[in-house]
Amino acid sequence: MLAKLKLLAQDTVIYGASTIIARSLNYLLVPLYANTLSTFDNGVQTLVYANIALANVLFSYGLETSYLKSASDMLHRSGDAKGYFSTAFFSLLVTSTIFAAVMAFFSEPIARLIGLGPTEGEFVTYAALILWIDTLLVIPFAELRLKRKALRFAAARIIGVVAVVVSAVILLVPFEAGLPGAFYANILGSLVSFVVVLPLLRGLKPFFSFAYLREMLRIGLPYVPAGIAGLLIHLIDRNLLIRISPSDIERIYGNGYVASDIVGIYGRVAAFGIILQLLIQVFRFAWQPFFLQHSSDPDVKRLFRYVLSISTVVTMFAALAATFFVPDLVRYHYGGSFHILPPKYWIGLSVLPWIFLSYVFDMVSTNLSSGILVTGNTRYLPVVTFTGAAVTGLGCWLLIPVSGMDGAAYAIVAGTAAMCLVMAGYSLRVFPNSYHWGRLLVMLVGGIAAVPLGNHVAAGFGDGSLTGVLWRLLLLFFYAFLAAALFREESIAAIGRIGRMLRDRR
């Protein structure tokens, strides 16, 4: 048993590290695109890529998860799952080819449908090609996971992202290929990943079973609506922001902007949420196997309570620190001429505190999902996700015309908070626990109140000045002191657990 748990931990580290490295490398493209493309072109790319993420769910229609389940069962029964591999791959090959061809043929109407002009139809065609290649990667990547070839899985992902970054730099800087170059780079990266996993296709055989396909569709299709709803929470803002009226743009931001400019600015600024996103991703990779392994411990509820308190406070602290210092890092003149985001993007920096705050609620939801998962009541999860998507969509529809980019950010906070509340309701119903909600609320209110205070004090000394930075650091110190005082028991327990782990290693 111990050996199996160690294997699980090793795979978790590899998958988690590959995801973090890939996303971090991808983030290098944000300042590249911001400094080489116009805000209009950044808006087009932001919107198209948001819809690529949504279309990916439709293109693969849950077949990745269902293939893992069906092929794993077959391996246990007979030791050979090549029939499922061939059926799943050929199914996606046929359907993705049809979907991509339809997208390319109707590229101009689709461009208008998502809020772009017909002249941007070529980028829908590029998106169709990206989706087609990425869909062909779904089953080979699933096969690597099924066979526990975690290192090869990680290598394929990271090599593909490196190819995107390198080719984007080459195409956009010396060759000045513009927005098409950004799409060419992504196509090249997907092709490189496909070449890396190409040897797996030797396992294909001329076989297709409608019975196997029906079985996999029965398992996989229910994941599609929930998958789309989950993505909409963080992507619907772009799709509604592109529809902001010219009169609202002029009232909020003045002359000289169109909707695509606003989406481009918002998308590049909101991308800084990766700071909190990676923190939650790392926690999720470690937390899910951990709580499943310890769900039968006698003190499991106390353990869950401690973990929620500590992880949420750490996320609040990280969100406050990012709110204080990311704007200064963005506005800083590196080398006297380079900005992470050029000045034309700075009108969107006001969304950052809200984007960071939304991830605090994401962290709480991630913790609370443990109660639902350990009791097997996963039927509640789609309700949680759809609630978050519905509140976010309604919030964007109501607030974007009033507050523009800030309205979209408010809506995301509302959606993630609603999802957190519904998750808490279901989780505590099936797995009652006495979490320290009052103390966490004090930390939340304290963090929110610290933002205007820190900004006011720093502005008095000049944004980015040493004195302003020191005052904000002092506020962070007091915030950490408050957390230590409120959660003294959890802190002592966490330090003790870490100490025991270090002693056990020795």
Salt bridges, closest charged atoms under 4 A:
ASP11 OD2 - ARG148 NE 2.83
GLU64 OE2 - ARG145 NH1 2.98
ASP73 OD2 - LYS69 NZ 3.29
GLU143 OE2 - LYS147 NZ 2.70
ASP237 OD2 - ARG238 NH1 3.10
ASP248 OD1 - ARG251 NH2 3.09
ASP297 OD2 - HIS294 ND1 2.85
ASP328 OD1 - ARG331 NH2 3.51
ASP328 OD2 - ARG472 NH1 2.93
ASP362 OD2 - HIS234 NE2 3.34
GLU489 OE2 - ARG302 NH2 3.47
GLU490 OE2 - HIS436 NE2 2.91
